Amino acid sequence: MTASVPGSLLFGPRALLVRWAVALAVGFVALYWWAVRTSAGQRQDILVFADAQALNQALAPVAGALRPGLPAAVGLLVLGLGAISAYRRRWRPLAAAAVVVLVSVVLSETLKEDVLERPYLGDLGYTVNSFPSGHVTAATALVVATLLLWPPALPRGAPWVAGGVVLAACVASVVGHAHRPSDALASVLLVGSVTCLTCALLRVPRKAPA
């Protein structure tokens, strides 16, 4: 038995979703300004990054496998769920899942490669801009697509599993020496904003976890 969740983050009233989309986008901009554009932010980011490398010896093999493996594995699941949604003519969730993944990935790469810059503010790690993380963006967007496409109601533990997968993607990128912590967090904020705005515009229907 399921019940509606009018106040949920992903599928609540449109006004609430739009407010969350704006709040997450503001968080993304604020994080970029502090962690990338200020010396204090760069210093704190690199300190956390260095501390995370203490786990590298133990977790490096796992992180190396998870970083490319998580997006690939979740992507295969999304393809299967997408085929089921198409068969059942659940076009709105299918469209929402496609928009979230495509917009998030393209926007992430465009911001990182063409828009955002990392100024040199001292000897605070490599100066190439890596904000946000493309791998974490892809993994997070695919996790969201899984939640959108899951028929017909989410398993009760789905939010915890989804959060665990996203956290694993973040840790793998940081421990694997691929991204700073702010890069990973920025990706989650970006996907969250895109998701909320997409669900508000497309009015995606959803029931509570079974």
C-alpha positions in Angstrom: 0.0 0.0 0.0 1.3 3.4 -0.9 0.4 7.0 -0.1 1.1 10.3 -1.7 4.0 12.4 -0.5 3.1 16.0 -1.3 5.9 17.5 0.7 8.7 15.2 -0.5 11.9 16.8 -2.0 11.6 15.2 -5.4 7.9 15.1 -6.0 6.4 17.8 -3.9 4.4 20.9 -4.9 6.0 22.8 -7.8 6.7 25.9 -5.8 8.6 23.9 -3.1 10.6 22.2 -5.8 11.5 25.5 -7.5 12.6 26.9 -4.1 14.8 23.8 -3.5 16.3 24.1 -7.0 17.2 27.8 -6.4 18.6 27.0 -2.9 20.8 24.2 -4.2 22.0 26.4 -7.1 22.9 29.1 -4.6 24.7 26.5 -2.5 26.7 25.5 -5.6 27.7 29.1 -6.4 28.6 29.8 -2.7 30.7 26.6 -2.5 32.6 27.6 -5.7 33.2 31.1 -4.5 34.6 30.0 -1.1 36.4 26.7 -2.0 37.9 27.9 -5.3 38.0 31.7 -5.3 39.3 32.3 -1.7 42.6 31.3 -0.2 40.9 30.2 3.0 38.6 27.9 1.0 41.4 26.5 -1.1 43.5 25.8 2.0 40.7 24.1 3.8 39.7 22.0 0.8 43.3 20.8 0.3 43.6 20.0 4.0 40.6 17.7 3.9 41.8 16.3 0.6 45.2 15.5 2.2 43.6 13.9 5.2 41.5 11.7 2.9 44.7 10.4 1.4 45.4 8.6 4.7 42.8 6.2 3.5 44.3 5.8 0.1 46.5 2.8 0.9 43.6 0.8 2.2 40.9 2.0 -0.2 42.8 2.8 -3.4 42.0 -0.5 -5.2 38.3 -0.2 -4.3 38.2 3.5 -5.2 39.8 2.8 -8.5 37.2 0.3 -9.3 34.2 2.2 -8.0 35.0 5.5 -9.8 34.3 4.2 -13.3 32.3 1.2 -12.1 29.5 2.9 -10.3 28.3 5.1 -13.2 28.5 2.1 -15.5 26.6 -0.3 -13.2 23.9 2.3 -12.4 23.7 3.2 -16.0 22.9 -0.3 -17.0 20.2 -0.4 -14.4 18.7 2.9 -15.7 18.7 1.5 -19.3 16.7 -1.5 -18.1 14.3 0.6 -16.1 13.9 3.0 -19.0 13.0 0.1 -21.3 10.3 -1.0 -18.8 9.0 2.6 -18.5 8.8 2.9 -22.3 6.9 -0.5 -22.5 4.5 0.7 -19.8 4.2 4.1 -21.5 5.4 6.0 -18.4 6.6 8.8 -20.6 6.8 11.6 -18.0 9.2 9.8 -15.6 11.2 8.6 -18.6 11.5 12.1 -19.9 12.5 13.5 -16.5 15.2 10.8 -16.1 16.7 11.6 -19.5 16.6 15.3 -18.8 18.2 15.0 -15.4 21.1 12.9 -16.7 21.8 14.8 -19.9 21.5 18.3 -18.5 23.5 17.5 -15.4 26.4 15.9 -17.3 26.5 18.5 -20.0 26.2 21.4 -17.6 28.9 19.9 -15.3 31.4 19.5 -18.0 30.6 22.9 -19.5 31.1 24.6 -16.2 34.3 22.8 -15.4 36.0 23.1 -18.8 34.7 26.4 -20.2 33.2 28.6 -17.5 34.7 28.2 -14.1 38.3 29.1 -13.4 40.6 28.3 -10.4 42.9 31.3 -9.6 46.4 30.7 -8.2 46.2 31.8 -4.6 49.4 30.2 -3.3 50.9 26.7 -3.2 47.6 25.0 -2.5 47.6 22.0 -4.8 47.3 21.7 -8.5 45.8 24.7 -10.2 43.8 23.1 -13.0 40.1 23.6 -12.3 38.3 20.4 -11.4 35.1 21.9 -10.0 32.6 20.1 -10.3 33.4 16.4 -10.7 32.2 14.8 -13.9 32.2 11.2 -12.5 30.3 12.2 -9.4 27.8 14.2 -11.5 27.2 11.2 -13.7 26.8 8.7 -10.8 24.5 11.0 -8.9 22.3 11.8 -11.9 22.0 8.1 -12.8 21.0 7.4 -9.2 18.3 10.0 -9.5 17.2 8.5 -12.8 16.9 5.1 -11.1 14.6 6.6 -8.4 12.5 8.3 -11.1 12.1 5.2 -13.2 11.6 2.6 -10.5 8.1 1.0 -10.9 5.7 1.5 -9.4 6.7 2.5 -5.9 10.2 2.8 -4.3 11.3 0.1 -1.9 11.4 1.5 1.7 15.1 1.5 1.9 15.7 3.1 -1.5 16.7 6.6 -0.3 19.3 5.0 2.0 20.7 2.9 -0.8 20.7 5.9 -3.2 22.5 8.0 -0.7 25.1 5.3 -0.1 25.8 5.0 -3.8 26.3 8.8 -4.1 28.5 8.8 -1.0 30.6 6.0 -2.4 31.0 7.9 -5.7 32.2 11.0 -3.7 34.6 9.1 -1.5 36.0 7.1 -4.5 36.8 10.4 -6.3 38.4 12.0 -3.3 40.3 9.0 -2.0 41.4 8.1 -5.5 43.2 11.4 -5.8 40.9 12.5 -8.7 39.0 15.3 -7.1 39.0 17.7 -4.2 36.1 17.3 -1.7 34.4 20.5 -2.9 34.3 19.1 -6.4 32.3 16.1 -5.3 30.0 18.1 -3.1 29.4 20.6 -5.9 28.3 17.8 -8.2 25.7 16.6 -5.8 24.3 20.2 -5.4 24.2 20.6 -9.2 22.3 17.4 -9.8 20.0 18.2 -6.9 19.1 21.5 -8.4 18.6 20.1 -11.9 16.4 17.3 -10.5 14.2 19.6 -8.5 13.7 22.0 -11.4 13.0 19.1 -13.9 10.4 17.5 -11.6 8.7 20.8 -11.1 8.5 21.5 -14.8 7.4 18.0 -15.8 5.2 17.4 -12.8 6.5 13.9 -12.3 4.1 11.7 -10.4 5.4 9.5 -7.6 4.1 7.5 -4.6 5.7 7.0 -1.2 8.1 4.1 -0.6 6.1 0.8 -0.2 
